[in-house]
Amino acid sequence: MTTPVLSARQVRKRFLTRNGDAVQALRELDLDVAENEFICIVGPSGCGKSTFLRMAAGLEPVSEGEILYRGQTVRAPRREVGMVFQEYSLLPWRTVRDNVALGLEFARKGRTERDKAAREYLELVNLEEFASAMPHELSGGMRQRVAIARALANKPDVLLMDEPFGALDAHTRILLQKELLRIWQRHRTTILFVTHGVDEAVYLADKVVVMTARPGRIRSVIPVALPRPRDRADPAYARLAASILDMLD
């Protein structure tokens, strides 16, 4: 049996409030993510979707259970697992090129190698003409494409994406969904993508993971057996989206 790229085993997460009370955020979460899969996670606000991603990235510890990357327990951030946040997290004093190359700089790669990688991934997201621009000169959608290029420049095995298009207008969001699928189909990076949008999940995913309200657990894993590119006007698409929405009521 092939080892999953990423897996969760009986994961629980507890927080302490300012009053010292324990809050159970996640309970008994089990999930396997296979090579090259595109998985979307949906669920009510506060159910622990983003918390799970942060634990998978090694940014937060689990309270019980374990998260595994290729069979190894995740205890800290690692180069093979990249993350894209909703708020872009670009450094405002660095050019677009230098933002994309940031991870390679931390890895002590030389300037020539950094610039080559930055150029390659800016071309991938169609922003090569903006390499010398500063973040404030870009639109929100362009800044998010820079953040995706920066994550991909480190050549991650797994890409974790926490509502990356949530702050964008509807038109830009649809454009970036198509862009992300193009990149994924070219590079076949395994993607775990958190979203509040059921439509977005059905459009993007191989499987949709539906979570319950806090304390979050997995209610169902729904395969999306629709051909790509997906047609939002397809009655089967609408039926699947409606069935997932019903689970969230």
C-alpha positions in Angstrom: 0.0 0.0 0.0 1.3 3.4 -1.0 2.1 5.8 2.0 0.0 8.9 1.9 1.8 12.2 1.2 0.1 13.7 4.2 -2.0 12.0 6.9 -3.8 12.8 10.1 -4.3 10.2 12.8 -6.8 10.9 15.6 -5.8 14.5 15.7 -7.2 16.7 18.5 -6.5 20.3 19.2 -7.3 22.2 22.4 -6.8 25.9 23.2 -6.8 27.8 26.5 -8.9 30.9 26.7 -7.7 34.0 28.5 -9.7 32.8 31.5 -7.8 29.5 31.4 -10.8 27.5 30.1 -10.0 24.7 27.6 -11.7 24.9 24.2 -11.7 21.8 22.0 -11.1 23.0 18.4 -10.6 19.6 16.7 -11.4 16.1 17.7 -10.5 12.7 16.3 -9.6 14.0 12.8 -8.4 11.3 10.4 -7.4 12.1 6.8 -5.2 10.7 4.1 -4.0 12.8 1.2 -2.6 10.9 -1.8 0.2 11.9 -4.2 -0.9 14.7 -6.6 -4.4 15.0 -5.1 -6.2 18.4 -4.9 -8.2 18.3 -1.7 -10.5 21.1 -0.6 -11.7 21.5 3.0 -15.0 23.2 3.8 -16.9 23.7 7.0 -18.5 26.3 9.3 -16.5 29.2 10.6 -14.4 28.3 13.6 -14.5 24.5 12.9 -10.7 24.2 12.9 -10.0 24.2 9.1 -7.2 26.8 9.3 -5.9 25.3 12.6 -5.5 22.0 10.9 -3.5 23.5 8.0 -1.2 25.3 10.5 -0.6 22.0 12.3 0.1 20.2 9.0 2.6 23.0 8.2 4.4 22.5 11.5 3.4 26.0 12.7 1.3 24.7 15.6 1.6 21.6 17.7 -1.2 19.0 17.9 -2.7 18.3 21.3 -3.2 14.6 20.7 -2.7 12.3 17.8 -0.2 13.0 15.0 0.1 14.5 11.5 2.5 12.6 9.2 4.4 13.8 6.1 5.3 10.6 4.1 5.2 8.6 7.3 7.2 11.0 9.4 5.7 13.0 12.3 5.4 16.7 11.5 6.9 18.7 14.4 8.2 21.8 12.7 8.0 23.6 9.3 9.9 21.8 6.5 10.9 22.8 3.0 8.8 20.1 1.4 5.6 21.6 2.7 4.7 25.1 1.5 1.9 27.4 2.6 -0.1 30.3 1.1 -2.1 32.5 3.4 -5.1 34.7 2.7 -3.2 37.9 3.5 -0.4 37.5 1.0 2.4 38.1 3.6 4.7 39.8 1.1 7.5 41.9 2.5 6.7 45.5 1.4 10.3 46.7 1.2 11.3 43.9 -1.2 10.7 43.7 -5.0 8.4 41.1 -6.4 11.5 39.2 -7.6 13.1 39.2 -4.1 9.8 38.2 -2.4 9.6 35.2 -4.7 13.2 34.3 -4.0 12.9 34.7 -0.2 12.7 31.0 0.7 15.7 30.3 -1.5 17.6 33.1 0.3 16.9 31.5 3.6 18.2 28.2 2.1 21.5 30.1 1.3 21.1 29.7 -2.5 23.3 32.0 -4.6 21.9 35.1 -6.3 22.1 33.6 -9.8 20.0 30.6 -8.7 17.5 32.7 -6.8 17.0 35.0 -9.8 16.6 32.1 -12.2 14.0 30.5 -9.9 12.1 33.8 -9.4 12.0 34.4 -13.1 10.7 30.9 -13.8 7.9 31.1 -11.3 6.9 34.6 -12.1 6.6 33.4 -15.7 4.4 30.6 -14.5 1.9 33.0 -12.9 2.2 35.5 -15.8 3.9 38.3 -13.8 7.4 38.3 -15.3 7.0 41.9 -16.4 6.5 43.0 -12.7 9.7 41.4 -11.3 11.0 44.9 -10.3 7.8 46.2 -8.9 7.0 46.7 -5.2 4.1 44.9 -3.6 2.1 48.1 -3.1 2.1 48.7 -6.9 0.2 45.4 -7.5 -3.5 44.6 -7.3 -4.8 42.1 -4.7 -5.0 39.3 -7.3 -1.4 40.0 -8.5 -0.1 40.0 -4.9 -1.7 36.6 -4.3 -0.1 35.3 -7.5 3.3 36.5 -6.2 2.6 34.6 -2.9 1.8 31.4 -4.9 5.0 31.9 -7.0 7.0 32.3 -3.8 5.6 29.1 -2.3 6.3 27.1 -5.6 9.8 28.5 -5.9 10.8 26.3 -3.0 9.5 23.3 -5.0 7.3 21.9 -2.2 5.9 18.4 -2.3 2.7 19.6 -0.7 1.1 23.1 -0.9 -1.2 24.1 1.9 -3.5 27.0 1.0 -5.6 28.8 3.6 -8.5 30.7 1.9 -6.0 32.2 -0.6 -8.7 33.9 -2.7 -11.1 34.8 0.1 -10.4 38.5 0.2 -10.6 38.9 -3.6 -13.5 40.1 -5.7 -15.6 37.4 -7.5 -14.1 38.0 -11.0 -10.5 37.9 -9.8 -11.3 34.8 -7.6 -12.6 32.9 -10.7 -9.6 33.9 -12.7 -7.2 32.7 -10.0 -9.0 29.4 -9.6 -8.4 28.7 -13.3 -4.8 29.9 -12.9 -4.2 27.6 -9.9 -5.6 24.6 -11.8 -3.3 25.3 -14.7 -0.3 25.4 -12.4 -1.4 22.3 -10.5 -2.0 20.3 -13.7 1.5 21.3 -14.9 3.4 20.6 -11.7 1.1 18.1 -10.0 2.0 19.4 -6.6 -0.3 17.9 -3.9 -2.7 20.6 -2.7 -4.7 20.9 0.5 -7.0 24.0 0.1 -9.2 25.5 2.8 -12.2 27.5 1.6 -15.6 28.8 2.8 -16.9 28.5 -0.7 -18.6 25.2 -1.7 -18.7 26.3 -5.3 -14.9 27.0 -5.2 -14.3 23.5 -3.7 -16.4 21.7 -6.3 -14.7 23.6 -9.1 -11.1 22.8 -7.8 -11.0 19.6 -5.9 -10.6 15.9 -6.6 -12.2 15.4 -3.2 -14.1 17.8 -0.8 -13.6 17.2 2.9 -16.7 18.4 4.8 -16.1 19.3 8.5 -18.6 19.7 11.3 -19.0 22.7 13.6 -16.5 23.0 16.6 -15.2 20.8 17.8 -14.3 20.0 14.2 -14.2 16.5 12.8 -14.6 15.2 9.3 -18.2 14.6 8.5 -17.7 13.2 5.0 -15.1 13.0 2.2 -16.9 13.6 -1.2 -15.2 12.5 -4.4 -15.8 15.0 -7.2 -16.2 12.8 -10.3 -16.8 15.6 -12.8 -14.6 16.1 -15.9 -12.1 19.0 -16.1 -12.5 21.8 -17.0 -15.6 21.9 -15.0 -18.8 23.7 -16.1 -20.6 25.6 -13.4 -23.8 25.3 -15.6 -23.7 21.5 -15.6 -26.7 20.2 -13.6 -24.5 17.5 -12.0 -22.2 20.3 -10.7 -25.1 22.1 -9.2 -26.5 19.0 -7.6 -23.1 18.1 -6.0 -22.7 21.7 -4.6 -26.2 21.6 -3.2 -25.6 18.3 -1.5 -22.5 19.6 0.2 -24.3 22.8 1.3 -27.0 20.6 2.9 -24.3 18.9 5.0 -23.2 22.3 6.3 -26.7 23.3 7.5 
